[in-house]
Amino acid sequence: MNRPYKMIHEKTIKREVSFCGVGLHSGKRINMRLLPAPEGTGIVFMRTDIMGLALIPVCSASVLSTFYSTTIGVNGVRVQTVEHLLAALYALSINNIFIELDGEEVPIADGSAAPFVDLLLGAGEVRQEKKRMILEVVEPLTIVDGEKKINLFPVTHGGFEIAYTIAYQHPLIARSSYSYLHSQDRFIQEIASARTFGFLKDIKQLLAKGYAKGGSLENAIVVGDDKILNQEQLRFENEFVRHKILDLIGDIALLGMPIIGKIVAYHAGHQLHTRLIETLRKHQTAFRLIPPTKRDSIRTREHALFFGGAGPCAVETYQPRQVRKKATVRKPF
Ligand SMILES: [Zn+2]
């Protein structure tokens, strides 16, 4: 297992970019600004609508809820629906970035990751000096929840592969599978533009629970009893399962480092995706970190995020004054 690996450098964006849109669940209009960050920062959300230092580092320990989207938070400050933006960041290998939001949700855009990919490509990229840590799966792992299941396997090709199957009791999405070998280009071509979806019969129930208030035919595929309600028809024949892969990549980004391995998922979702990360973190014989490091000698932020969670990682390299000053003196978007 000691073959040579192509080392990946840390990366941030070249210039700040902004995006404005509605939150899928909150229904509120939200301004988002993406800012370059120094190496060793990680992906850090900042809530500019909250007084004080409202920082949320992206790591598995920050996960608060996985009900219909992934919500992360620290000390009572939260950000909802992070997965599509995180998938775009993972795909473009941008691991150092500050994400300012003036609300508690990432805008849903068109329900896919394509607008975020465009935003990030428009921002340009800066390759940083430090090299990234990589997680390689070396032993199989299985997690099951009723009929839902995820298997994780080692691979010999040194990449990240996903085989996803969904199966609903519905004539339009009875069963669908898709296999995907991850790369930036393949993500952009095969996965990024697949939109989130929901069933018309579930929408009333979701609204009653306070979710999907911003949902519309502009930002989600709505599946009726026997047809798709959107004017824009499916972007891919199997758009639903492709979107599940998009969600999985966004949740895998919570690892804080690239993964080498294969995930085989059956009818899973955010809850099982994030449980996979937690299970992996606890089974240290199932993976190795490249370059090798020990749990008790935390040397990098990636390492701290992975093992230590949100606590110790927030203090290392972040320069809050400089960024906060910018955030508080600027005019509203
Ligand atoms: Zn999604």
Boltz pocket constraint, residues with backbone or C-beta under 6 A from the ligand:
constraints:
  - pocket:
      binder: B
      contacts: [[A, 83], [A, 84], [A, 111], [A, 196], [A, 243], [A, 246], [A, 247]]
      max_distance: 6.0
